[in-house]
Amino acid sequence: MDKKIRAAFDKIHAEDSLKTDTKSFIYNKANCHVKSSGAQIKRILAAACVFVLFLGIGGYFSYTIPVAAISLDINPSVELEINLYDRVISVKGYSDDGKQLAEQLNIKNMEYPDAINTVMNNNAVKSIIETNGVFEVTIAGISDEKAQKIQDCISSQTEVSSDNIYCITSREDIENAHNAGLSFGKYRAFLELAEAYPNITVEDVKSLTMKEIRDMISGETESVDNSENVNGSGYGSGNGSKYGNGYGSGNGKR
């Protein structure tokens, strides 16, 4: 009888020992898991920091990269570079008047429709527009789709007439314009004028306003001669055209 009782007690002690060992095992596993989870969390946090940094750097560069350009021409002329977010990231003037205008404008980081309206409401530009000046906008985009989107937006959200909004796709024309010291918008008008007057040069149109160029294209002026500096614009009124091609009535061909 004593042996049976002792055996029964031994069994109970064995079970308590098993319980203790089990608790120890579970604790050790849990502690190991916590350490493992902590290391994993640190790795996740580190990866998240790298990802956020990557996004920040990528966002900065995407903000500073132009995806389109807009030339605003009335004489003066300025060009705006536009980023992926439709914001103005640079403003450059052409000719002395254009450079002065670019310095006066405070339109960087504006959305381009607001920037264009600001330019049109500039006192000097507004004065020219009010005296029958022609304000033309030319768009150069990285894709036809982007250029068309900008054109539609300008037409609907600015005061620019849809008849005075143009698009170009030739990178060569843009490079030629800048090499000649012209905005690509005015260079586009020059090319249009050159179709009627093949002998005309870039130098001939540099001092002309867009209104004067447009009048020549439409045949509303009798001649243009930079040697006859009328009203400081190089807008002449002689009896013949120095460009020939049937423009004017005299023999003033080059």
DOGUNU-145367 format. One line per 2 residues: number of its first residue (from 1); for each residue x, y, z of C-alpha. Coordinates in steps of 0.2 Angstrom, whole numbers. Last residue first. Layout:
NUM> X/Y/Z ~ ...
% end
This chain:
254> 82/464/-513 ~ 66/469/-522
252> 60/487/-520 ~ 53/487/-538
250> 36/495/-533 ~ 19/488/-530
248> 19/479/-514 ~ 21/460/-510
246> 23/451/-527 ~ 36/439/-521
244> 48/453/-517 ~ 56/454/-499
242> 61/472/-501 ~ 43/476/-504
240> 38/492/-513 ~ 32/509/-510
238> 38/512/-493 ~ 29/510/-477
236> 40/504/-464 ~ 39/495/-447
234> 56/494/-439 ~ 47/496/-422
232> 54/513/-416 ~ 38/522/-421
230> 44/520/-439 ~ 62/514/-441
228> 64/515/-460 ~ 79/504/-462
226> 69/490/-455 ~ 59/489/-470
224> 42/482/-470 ~ 30/485/-484
222> 12/489/-490 ~ 4/481/-474
220> -13/471/-473 ~ -6/457/-483
218> -11/443/-470 ~ 7/438/-467
216> 13/456/-466 ~ -1/460/-454
214> 3/445/-443 ~ 21/450/-442
212> 16/468/-437 ~ 4/461/-424
210> 18/449/-417 ~ 29/464/-414
208> 44/467/-425 ~ 61/470/-419
206> 68/452/-422 ~ 59/451/-438
204> 72/457/-450 ~ 86/448/-441
202> 77/432/-443 ~ 78/434/-462
200> 66/438/-476 ~ 71/432/-493
198> 58/418/-494 ~ 43/430/-492
196> 27/421/-492 ~ 33/405/-484
194> 45/416/-474 ~ 30/423/-464
192> 25/406/-458 ~ 43/403/-453
190> 44/419/-444 ~ 28/415/-435
188> 36/399/-429 ~ 52/409/-424
186> 41/420/-413 ~ 34/405/-404
184> 51/397/-403 ~ 58/412/-393
182> 71/421/-403 ~ 90/423/-401
180> 95/414/-417 ~ 102/399/-408
178> 86/399/-398 ~ 75/398/-413
176> 86/385/-422 ~ 85/374/-407
174> 66/376/-406 ~ 64/373/-425
172> 75/357/-423 ~ 64/350/-409
170> 49/351/-421 ~ 33/347/-413
168> 24/364/-414 ~ 7/370/-407
166> -2/386/-409 ~ -14/397/-399
164> -20/413/-407 ~ -36/408/-415
162> -41/400/-398 ~ -41/418/-391
160> -30/420/-375 ~ -40/426/-360
158> -36/410/-350 ~ -45/395/-343
156> -54/387/-358 ~ -41/390/-373
154> -26/388/-361 ~ -33/371/-355
152> -37/365/-373 ~ -19/370/-379
150> -12/361/-364 ~ -21/345/-367
148> -16/346/-386 ~ 2/348/-381
146> 1/333/-370 ~ -7/322/-383
144> 5/328/-396 ~ 19/322/-385
142> 35/330/-376 ~ 26/347/-378
140> 29/363/-387 ~ 15/376/-386
138> 14/393/-395 ~ 4/407/-388
136> 1/423/-397 ~ -4/440/-390
134> -8/452/-405 ~ -8/471/-400
132> -23/482/-404 ~ -18/496/-392
130> -26/486/-377 ~ -15/472/-380
128> 1/483/-380 ~ -5/491/-363
126> -9/474/-356 ~ 9/468/-359
124> 17/483/-351 ~ 5/483/-336
122> 6/464/-333 ~ -12/457/-335
120> -7/446/-349 ~ 8/439/-340
118> -3/435/-325 ~ -16/427/-336
116> -2/416/-343 ~ 4/411/-325
114> -13/407/-319 ~ -15/395/-334
112> 2/388/-331 ~ 0/383/-313
110> 11/394/-303 ~ 28/387/-297
108> 37/402/-305 ~ 25/416/-309
106> 33/432/-301 ~ 36/442/-317
104> 46/457/-317 ~ 63/448/-322
102> 54/440/-336 ~ 47/456/-342
100> 65/464/-342 ~ 72/449/-352
98> 57/450/-365 ~ 61/469/-367
96> 79/466/-370 ~ 76/452/-383
94> 70/435/-377 ~ 64/431/-359
92> 66/415/-349 ~ 54/409/-336
90> 57/392/-327 ~ 48/379/-317
88> 30/384/-321 ~ 18/371/-314
86> 7/358/-324 ~ 12/344/-312
84> 23/335/-324 ~ 33/351/-327
82> 31/367/-337 ~ 44/378/-345
80> 39/396/-349 ~ 45/406/-363
78> 45/425/-364 ~ 43/437/-379
76> 41/456/-378 ~ 35/458/-392
74> 18/450/-391 ~ 24/432/-389
72> 21/419/-375 ~ 30/403/-378
70> 25/388/-368 ~ 36/373/-365
68> 32/355/-360 ~ 38/341/-350
66> 51/350/-340 ~ 60/341/-326
64> 61/350/-309 ~ 46/342/-301
62> 51/325/-307 ~ 68/327/-299
60> 60/333/-282 ~ 47/319/-282
58> 61/306/-286 ~ 71/312/-271
56> 56/312/-259 ~ 50/295/-266
54> 67/288/-263 ~ 68/295/-246
52> 51/288/-242 ~ 57/271/-248
50> 73/271/-239 ~ 64/276/-223
48> 51/262/-226 ~ 66/249/-229
46> 73/254/-212 ~ 57/253/-203
44> 54/236/-211 ~ 71/230/-205
42> 69/237/-188 ~ 52/228/-187
40> 60/212/-192 ~ 73/213/-179
38> 60/216/-166 ~ 50/202/-173
36> 65/190/-170 ~ 68/196/-153
34> 49/194/-149 ~ 49/177/-157
32> 64/172/-146 ~ 55/178/-131
30> 40/168/-135 ~ 50/152/-139
28> 59/154/-122 ~ 43/157/-113
26> 35/142/-121 ~ 49/131/-117
24> 50/137/-99 ~ 32/134/-96
22> 33/117/-103 ~ 48/113/-92
20> 38/119/-77 ~ 23/109/-82
18> 33/93/-85 ~ 41/95/-68
16> 24/97/-60 ~ 18/81/-70
14> 33/72/-63 ~ 29/77/-46
12> 12/70/-47 ~ 18/54/-54
10> 30/52/-39 ~ 15/55/-27
8> 6/40/-35 ~ 21/30/-34
6> 23/34/-16 ~ 5/29/-13
4> 7/13/-22 ~ 23/8/-12
2> 14/12/4 ~ 0/0/0
% end
